[in-house]
């Protein structure tokens, strides 16, 4: 077996390794003590609600997948540069995306109650369980992504023996399937979780004066279910799509590099295409190694432990990337015949620097996000201070923090784009996105740890456990809010780089030579693209508002009509609240999802392919900045509320805690931020990549 064939087989093998390690962590989690019978019953209700929602959502999406796959098959019959197999790729991408979310959510609903039980002893074991649950999510995402892409590449390139460009064109269907499912999962899960969260927060804390996780709160089970379907399954599908999209974009542009390799040595024909897959496969091993360093002792700082794992994994990945790139790529090669080249000669070291730029940009965006959303930093402190004056100043302060927080990430992304392009052209920009997402397994483990810790705190409250248990879970949860914001920052940053790579790939496939903003058609497309994130966000936020309104009415009805709820004698009808969130999510997710798919198809087929290029540029720039604003504003509002709940001492020396007027103002601010940070904001990075990948898929047909 030659080296190239060995690499092709090792790529999906690394994905199998990820799933095997995830399986061992799942077995370990299942062996941990689940606590009292009451805790087990409550956790079972949460798990059942999450499964019910996903089953109903996936049944609806399966119809959509079959219809779109059929259209792709028909449209690509007899095409020289494509094939009806693109429909198979689409189904495979959709299936792997859905499966990754299902695995992660299933394990999360087992890890939550075991985290609560472990917190009865000390902080360290509780964090270990929560992080292990997140690690299963992270490894499932990268494992299925690498297995899917690597397996399809083996099928098309070897079994069917297609020409390389045709192989890559057909594989883009995998990314489209992943993106479509991710968008619906993110929007649907976000509507579900925020309808329940807003209902539990407002109806519980503000109207009835009880915590959102109090068993007397009728929306509490729905709220905890939402953490799993939105922040675990939804985020898993989100980063699966980001991970796959970055690899696909790099493979498409890497095919251009093969022209420079082919005349000299046939073994280098696939180097530019295989490199992102190899980096992704090695990233799996690095994530597993990095997870061993995430430990914390009683009284320690969970954030420090998570940062150790994340930065340690990034450092190992940087070193590994050097050896991979210098092994696969020639030291120097000419690219005079390659379209979209920034220079006439590239080097393997230049590609390595582009990967480092991507890694560094991701980490820097994470640090900036942590600053603007962390409880110990001045932006969140400022929102807490403004909450003392009332709700209006809380809202104004949070909006200001969110807007300001977009500045540095935009600058980091801009410098990253210029730097990566300098060292390796548009291929460098694409490989930088892969570098940013090369440790997705670790990043998503840290991200999914958050909602597991949040659930653990809810179970501690509902089970009436001692206050020190809730204190430990709250410590984990506060860090989880920051890690979730950092995860969203990674996803948004990678979305910008990936969308630019896909944009360049679209221009190449559609034979669009340039995007001239002085052309009225291009300018019109730019404006349409720029407004899409606003229209999309309005649809998802309005959906949350309607669903939350129904939830608040239902909670109020139960508190008024069911005797003894407030005294702890009556039993709330939790199922009614779960059903409201489920129906609302499934009903409301269709319009935003179809908007992202239909707009590029209509513009590309019925107006002009150049105008579609302008649209891609507009939606990328507008969507990235708007997503950062929404995600960080929501995260800052959330942690400002938690800062006050931990007894905040204002500048006047007065202490404000739970039940105070400042706390009520912060709850309203958090409620406003909820749909921004968990529904519309994170969905935008999927929107811009889905529009780009749909454009790329239809490019050969234009």
N, C-alpha and C positions, 0 to 999 in steps of 0.2 A: 504493500500500500504506500503510495507516494505521500509526501508531506501535505500537499493540498487536500487530498482525500482524507487524511488523518484529521486535519483541522476541521473539515466539514462534519465529521462524525463526533469530534470532541465537543463541538458547540452544543448540540442537543444533549449530549451526555452531561454537560455542566448543569443544564436545566433539570435533568433527572436527579443529580446530586442535591440541588436546592430542595426539590420535593421530598427526597429521602430525609434530609436533615429536618425539614419542617415536620415530617411525620414523627421523627424521634422526639421533637419538642412537644408535639401534640400529645403523644403518649405520656410524656413526663407531666404535662399539665393535668391530664385526666387522672393521674395517680395522686394528685394533691388533695388535701382535705377540702370538701365543699361546705363545711360548716353545719349549722343546725338545720332541722327540717324546714323551719320557716324560711331560712336563707335559700335553701334548695328550691322550695316552692316558688318564691319570688323570682329567682333566676330562671326557672322553667317557664314562667309566664313571659318573661322578657324574650327568652329564646324562641318560644312559640310564636309570639307576635312578630319577631324579626323574620322567622321562616315563612310565616303566612304572607307577609308583605313581599318578600323576594319571590316566592312562588307565583303570586299573582302578577307581579311586575314582569317576571321572566316569561310567563305565558303570553302576556301582551306583546312583549318584545320579540318572541319567537315568530309571531305572525309578520311583524315588520321585517325581521331578518330574512324570512322566506321570500317575501315580496321583492325586497331590494336585491337579493341574490338572483332571483329570476330575471329581473330587469338587467342586471349586469351580465348575466349569461347571454341573454338575447342580444344586447347591444354589442357584445364583443365576439359574436360568432363570425368566423371568417376573417377577423382582423389579422394583418400580417405581424404587427408589433405587440399584439395582445392575444388573449384566448378566453374561451368561456370558463377556463379554470379560475379566472379572477373571482367568479361567484363562489367557488370552493374556498378560496383564500378569505373572502369576506365572511363566510360562515365560520371558518376556523378562528378568525380573529374575534368575532362576536362570542363564540363559545368559550374561548380561553379567557376573555375578559370577564364574562359572567361567572365562570368557574372560579377564577381567582377571588372575586368578591365573595362568592358563596363560601369558599373554604375559610377565608379570613374572618367572615362574620360568624361562622359556626364555631370556630375556635375562640373568638372573642367572647361569645356568650357562655363559654365554659370557663374562660380565664377570669371573668369579672368577679364571680362569687368566690373563687379560690383566692383572688387577690384580697378580697374583703376578709376572708378567714385568716389569711397569712398576716394581715395587718393587725389582727388581734394579738399577735406575738411581738412583731417589730417591723420596722420600715423596710429593711433589706429583703427579707423573703417576699414581702408584698410587691416590691418593685421587680424582683426576679420573675414572679409569675406574670405580672402585667407586661413586662418587656418581652417575655417568651411568647406570649400571645400575639404581640405586635410583630415579632420576628417571623412567626408562621405566616402572617399576612404578607410581609415583605418578601420572603423567600418564595411564596406561592406566585406572587406577581412576576418576579424576575424569572423564576423557573419556567412558568408556562409561556412567558414571552419568548424566551430563548428556545424552548422546545418547539414552539409554533413556527418561528421564523427559520430556525435551523432545519427543522423537519421539512418544511416546504421548499427550502433551498435545495436540499438533497433530492427531493422528488422532481423538481422542475429542471435542475441543472444536470442531474445525473440520470435519473430514471427516464425522463422525457427528452433529455439531451437538447434543450432549447438553446438558442443564442442568448447571450448574457443579458442584453437589454430587454428582451422579451421576458426572461425570468424575473427581472426586477419589476417590470411593469405589472406583471400578474401578482407578484407578492404585495404590491401596494394595496391590494384588496384586503389583506390581513389588517393593515393599519386602519383602513376605512371601517372595517367591522369593529375593531377595538374602540375607535373614536366614537362611533355611533352609539354603542352600548354604554360607553363611559359618560357621554352627554346625558342620555336618558337616566342612567343610574345616579349621576351626580345631581341632576335637577330633581328627579323623583325622590331620591333619598333626602335631598336638602329640603324640599317642600314638606316631606313627612316629619323630619326631625325638628324643623323650626316651627311648624304648626303646633306640635306637641310642646316644644320648649317654651314658646311664647305663652301658650295657654297655661302651662304649669307655673311659669314665672309670674305672670300678671294676675291670674285668678288665684294663685296660691299666696304669693308673698305680699302683693299689694292689696288685693281685695279681701282675702280671708286671713291674712297675717300668718300663714303657715309656710314652711319651706317647700320648695318644688319637689323634694324627695320625701316629704312626709307621707306616710301611707294613707292619711286622710285626704290627700290631694288626688282627685279622680284622674288627673292627667299624668300622674307620676310614672305609671308603667309605660304609657305611650312615649313619654319623654326618654326613658331609658332604652326603649326599643329604637327610637330615633337615633340615639348615639351610635347604634350598631349599623343600621341600614344607611345612614348618611355619612358618618365619619369613619366607618370601617369599610363596608362594602362599596360605598360611593367613592371614597378616597382611593381604595384599592383599584377600582376600575379607572379612576382618573390617572393615577401614576402608571398603571399598566399601559394606558394609551400614550402617555408622555414618553415612557421608556421605549415602546415599540415605534412611535412616530419619529423619535430621534434617530433610531437605528435605520429605519426605512429611508429617511431623508438623506442620511450619509451614504447608504448603499446606492441610491440613485445617482448622487454626485460622484461617488467613488467609481461608478462605471465609466465616467469621463476619463478618469485617471488611467484606466486600463489601456487606452490608446497609446499612452506614453510607455507602458510596460511591454506591450505585446510584441513589438518588433524585435526587442532585445532578448527576452527570455519568456517562453510560454508559461513557466511556472508562476510568473508574477501577474498573469492576466487578472486574477481574482483578488489580488492583494488589497486594493482600495475598497473593494466590496466586502471582503471578509473581515477587515480590521474592526469595524464597529461591533460585529458579532463576537469576535474574539475578546474584545475589551469587556463586553457585557458578560461573557462567560467567566472571565477571570474576576470580574466584579462580584460574582456570586461567592467565590471562594473568599475574597477579601471581606465581604459582609459577614460571613460565618466566623472568620477570625476576629473581626472587630467586635462581634457580639460577646465574645468571651471577656472583654474588658469592661463591660457595663455591669458594675457591682456597686453597692452602697451599704454602709453600715448605719446602725441606729444613730440618729443625730446628724448624719451626713447630708450632703446636698445631691438630690437626684439629678439636677441639671448638670452638675459637674460630671457625674457618672455617664450621662448620655453624651455630653460633649466629648468625653474621653473616647468613647466608642466611635463617634462620628468623625472626629478629627484624626483619630488613629487609623480608621479605615481609609480616609482620604489620603493620608501619608503613605500607607502601604500601596494604595492604588496608583499613586503618582510614580513610585519606584517601579512597580510592575509594568506600568504603561511604557516606560522607557525601553525596557527589554523587549516587550511585545512589538513595539513600533519599529525599533531598529532591526528586529529579526524579520518582520514581514516586508518592510519597505526597503527599497534600495537607498543608499546614502544620498544620491542626487539623481534627479531625472528632469528631462526637458518636457515642457507642456505647451509648446508653441501652437499645436493644433487643437488645443482644448478650449472650448467656449467658456466664457465667464472666468478666465484666469486673470489674477491680479498681477502676475509676474510670469516670466518665461521659464523659470527654473525653481524647483522645490526640493526640499531635503526632508529626510526622515526626522531629523531633529526639529525641523520647523513644525511638522505634524505633532510631535511630542509637546512642543511649546503650546500649540493650540489646545491640546487635551488639558494641560496644566492650567491654561487660562480658563477653560470651562469649569474645572474643579474649583479653582480659586474664586471665580465669579459666584458659583453656587454657595460656597462657604461664606463669602462676604455678604451676599444677599441674606443668608440666614442670620448672620451677626446683626445686620441692620434691622432685620425683622424682629429679632429678639430685643433690640434696644427700644423699638417703638411699641412693643406689645408686652414686654416683661414687667412683672409687678414691682421690681426694685428700681426701675429707671424713671427718669424725670417725666417723659410723656404720660405714662400711666399715672404717676403721682400727681401730675397736673390735672388730669381728668378727675381724679379722686378729690382734689382740692376744690375744683370748680363745682363738684356735686354738692358741696356744702351750701352753695348759694342757690341751688335748685336744679330742676330738670333742664331748663333752657340752656343754662351755662354748661351743663354736662354735655348736651348734644352739640353745642357750638364748639366746645373744646375737642370733642372726639372727632368732629368733621375736620378741624384744623390739623390734628395729629395724622389722620388718614391721608389728607392731601399732601402734607409735608413728607410723609413716609415714602411717597412715590419718587421723590427726587433722587436720592442716592442709588436705589436699585436701577433706575433708568440710566444713571450715569455709569454704573458698573456694567450694565448690559451693553451700553454704547461702546465703552472702552473695550469690553470683551469682543464685540463684533469687529471693531477696527483691528485689534491685536491679532485675533485669530485669522482674519482675512490677510493681514500682512504676512504672517508666517506660512499660511497654507491655502490662501484663496477661499472661495466659497466652501470648498471641502473642509477647510480648517474651521469655518463657522459651524458646519454640521458636526464635525468630530468634537468640537468644544461642547456642543449640546450632549453628545454621548458621554464626554468626560464628566459633565455636570451630573448626569444621571447614572454614571457607572456604579455608584454605591447606593442605588435605589433600594436594594434589599435592606441596608442598614437605615437609610433615611425613612423608609416607610415603616420599619419596625419601631422607630422612635415616634413616628406620627401616630400609628395605630395604638401605641401604648397609652396615648391620651384618653380616648373614649373608653378604653378598658378601665382606666383609673377612675374616670368620671362615673361609670356604672358601679364600680366598687364602692364609691362614696354613697351613691344612691341606695345601694343594698344595705350598707351599714346604717343609714338613716331609717330606712323602712323596717329594718330588723330590730331597731331599738338597741343597738350595741353601745358600749361605753363610749364616752366622748373622745377618749384617746385614740380609738379606732378611726373615728371620723377625722380626727386631726391628722392622722397619718395618711389617710386616703386623700384628704384635701391638699396635703403637701405634694402628693404625687399628681393630683389633678391640676394644681396651679402650674406646675411645670408642664403638664400635658397641654394646657392652653397655649403656652409659648411654643412647644415643639410642633403643635398643629399649625400655628402661624408660620413657623420656619418651613414646615413641609409645603405649605401653600406657596411660600416664597420661592422654594426650589422649583415647584411645578410651574409657576408663572415665568421664572427666569428661563427655564429650559424651553418653555413654550415659545418665548421670543426667538431664541436661537433656532429651534426646530422649525418654526413657521417660516423663518427667513430661508432656511435650507430647502424646505418644501416649495417655497415661492420660487427660488432659483431653479429647482427641479421642474416645476410647472413651466417656467419660461423655456427651459430646454426641450421638454416634451411637446409643448404646444408651438414651438418655433416662434416665440415672441422675442424679438431681438432687443427691444429696449422698452422702458416705461417712461414716457415723456409727459410730465405733469402739465405741460403747456397744451397738450392735446385735450380738447373738451371732453372726449369720451373717457380718457384716462382720469381726468379730474372728477368727472361725474362718478366714476367707479370708486375713486378715492373717498369721496363724500359719503357714498352709500355704505362703503365698508366701515368708515369711521362711526357712522350712526348705529350700525348693527349692534354693538355691545350695549348701547343705551336701550334700544328697543328690546333686546333679549333680556337685559336685567329688569326692565319694567315688567315684562311678562312674568318672570319668576318671582319678583318681589310682590306683585299684585296677587299671585297665586298663594304665597305664604300669608298675606294679609287676609284673604278670604277664608283660607283654611283655619288660620288662628282665630278669626272671629267666630267661626262655627265652634271651635274648641272651647273658647271662653264662655260662650253661651251654654254649652253642654256642662262645663264644670260648674257654672253658676246654678244651672237647673238642679244638678245633683246635690249641691250644697243646700239648696232651698227645699228640695222635695224629699230627699232621703233622710229620714229621722236618725239622729244620733251620730252623723259623720264627724262633726267637730268634737264630739265627746269621745270618739274612738269606739263607739258601740255599733254604728251602722257601717256597712261595707259599700264602698264606692263601686260603681259599675265601670271598672277599668276597660272592659272590652269595648264599650261604646266609644270611648275616646280613641282607642287603637283603631277602631273601624273608621272614625272620622278622618284621621290622618292618612290611613291607607287609601280610602276612596279619593280624597283630595289630591294626593300625590299622583295617583294613576290618571286622574281626570285632567290635571293641570300640566303634566309634563310633556304632553304631545305638541302643543304649539311652539314652545321654545326649541324643541328638538327638530321639528320639521322645518323651522325657519333656517337653521344652519345647513340643512341638506338641500333644500329647494332653491335658495337664493343663488348659490354658485352655478347650479344646473341651469336655471332660467337665464342668468346673465351670459354664461358661456355658450349655450346652444342657440339662444334666441336673440342675443344682442351682439356681443363682440368679445373675442377672447382677449384682446388687449384691455378692454374695460374690466374684464375679470381680473387681470393682473393688477390694475389699479385698486380694485376692491380688496384684493389680498393685502396690499400694502396698507390700506386704510384700516382694515379690521385688526391687523397685527399691532400697529402703533397705538391705536385707540384702546384696543382690548387689553393690552399689557398694562398700560397705565391705570385704566379704570379698575382692573382686577386687583392691582396692588393697593390702590386707595381703599377699595371696599374690604378686602381681607384684613388689612392692618387696622383700619378704623374699627371694625367689628371686634378684632382681637383685643385692641386697647380698651374698648368699652367693657368687654367681658372681664378682663383682669382688673380694671378699676373697681368693678363691683366686688370682686374677690378681695381686693386690697382693703376695701371698706369693711367687708365681712370679717376680716382678720383684725378689726379694731384699728381704724386709721386716726392718727392724731393730726389735726389740722394745724395750720399756721397760727391760729389763735390759741392753741393749747388744748382745745376741747377734743375729746375722743368721740368718734362716730363709729358705730357698729351696726349689727343686724337690727332692723326695726327702726333705725333713725331716719330722719328726713333725707339725709344725704344718701342713705342706703336705698331708700325708695327712688330717689332721682337716678341713682346708678343702675337700678333694676330696669328703669325705663330706657336708659341709654343702652344697656346690654340687649334689651329687647329690640330696639331699633337696629342694633348692629348684627343681631343674629342672622337675618336673611342675607345680609351683606357678606358676612364672613363664611357662611356655611351653605349658601345656595347660589346666589348670583355671582359673587366674586370668584370663587374657585371654578365655577362652571365656564367662566370666560376663557380660561386658558385652553379648555377643551374646544370651545367654540372656534377660536382662531385656528387651531390645528385641524379640526374637522373640516372647516371650510377649505383650508389649504389642501388637505388630502383628498377631498372630493374633487377639487379642481385638478389635482394631479391624476386621479383615476380617469377622469373624463377627457384629459388633455389629448390622448391619442385619437379621440373621436371628433375633436373640434376641427 
